Amino acid sequence: VVVGFLGALTGAFALGESQRCKDHVVVDIVSTHYRQGLARAVDVAQYVAGIFLFSVVAWKIFVYGMTISRTGEVSETLKMDYHWFVYAVAVCFGLLALNLVVDALAVLCRRREDKP
């Protein structure tokens, strides 16, 4: 049980850091042929979609944690309160959304001649 909780935390904590370092997989076969203005618009649109998605995910996971806390639900085998793990995962998704906000602003503020 504890290994499962810690595995979830490890994956969640890695989200924001991999976005910050740009360590994720990007397939840009088509987008490399876009004009610079269109490429910037597509990048911003992708960031906005990600911000919306991960903000909603963070909120729903946080609400789930509040429900678990309010009902007093505990893990099945260890009888351990686990809503703290759920809250931590929600915070990680919220930080990922904030990281995407920073990336979107960086794309918007980048000058035309600058490369990413």
C-alpha positions in Angstrom: 0.0 0.0 0.0 2.7 2.5 1.0 4.7 1.6 -2.1 1.6 2.4 -4.3 1.2 5.7 -2.6 4.8 6.6 -2.9 4.8 5.5 -6.6 1.9 7.9 -7.2 3.8 10.7 -5.5 6.9 10.0 -7.5 5.0 10.2 -10.8 3.1 13.3 -9.8 6.3 15.1 -8.6 8.0 14.3 -11.9 5.3 16.1 -13.9 6.3 19.7 -13.2 10.0 19.0 -13.3 9.9 17.2 -16.7 7.8 20.1 -18.1 10.3 22.7 -16.7 13.3 20.8 -18.2 11.4 19.9 -21.4 12.2 16.2 -20.9 9.0 15.0 -22.4 8.6 13.4 -25.8 7.6 15.9 -28.6 6.6 14.8 -32.0 6.7 17.8 -34.3 6.8 16.4 -37.8 4.1 18.8 -39.1 4.7 21.8 -36.9 8.3 22.3 -38.0 7.0 23.4 -41.3 4.7 26.1 -40.0 5.4 29.8 -40.4 6.8 31.3 -37.2 3.5 33.2 -36.3 1.4 30.1 -36.8 3.9 28.0 -34.8 3.7 30.4 -31.9 -0.1 30.4 -32.0 -0.3 26.6 -32.0 2.2 26.5 -29.1 0.1 29.0 -27.1 -3.1 27.1 -27.9 -1.5 23.9 -26.7 -0.3 25.5 -23.5 -3.8 27.0 -22.9 -5.4 23.6 -23.4 -2.9 22.0 -21.0 -3.5 24.7 -18.4 -7.2 24.1 -18.6 -6.9 20.3 -18.5 -4.4 20.1 -15.6 -6.2 22.8 -13.6 -9.4 20.8 -13.8 -7.5 17.6 -12.9 -5.9 19.3 -9.9 -9.2 20.6 -8.7 -11.0 17.3 -9.1 -8.3 15.4 -7.3 -8.3 18.0 -4.5 -12.1 17.6 -4.2 -11.6 13.8 -4.1 -9.1 14.3 -1.3 -11.6 16.5 0.7 -14.2 13.8 0.2 -11.9 11.1 1.5 -10.9 13.3 4.5 -14.5 14.2 5.3 -15.7 10.6 5.2 -12.7 9.3 7.2 -11.8 6.7 4.6 -8.5 4.9 5.3 -6.4 2.4 3.4 -7.7 -1.1 3.4 -4.7 -3.0 4.8 -2.9 -0.5 7.0 -5.9 1.6 8.1 -3.8 4.7 7.3 -5.2 8.1 6.4 -4.2 8.6 2.8 -5.9 11.8 1.9 -2.6 13.6 2.3 -1.2 11.7 -0.6 -4.2 12.7 -2.7 -3.7 16.4 -1.7 0.0 16.1 -2.7 -0.9 14.8 -6.1 -3.4 17.6 -6.6 -0.7 20.2 -5.7 1.6 18.6 -8.2 -1.0 18.9 -11.0 -1.6 22.5 -10.0 2.1 23.3 -10.1 2.2 21.7 -13.6 -0.6 24.0 -14.7 1.4 27.0 -13.3 4.5 25.8 -15.1 2.5 25.7 -18.4 1.3 29.3 -17.7 5.0 30.4 -17.4 5.8 28.5 -20.7 2.9 30.1 -22.5 3.9 33.6 -21.3 7.5 32.9 -22.4 6.2 32.0 -25.9 4.1 35.1 -26.0 6.9 37.4 -24.9 9.5 35.9 -27.2 10.7 38.2 -29.9 10.3 37.1 -33.6 13.9 36.5 -34.2 14.4 34.5 -31.0 14.4 30.7 -31.3 13.0 28.5 -28.5 
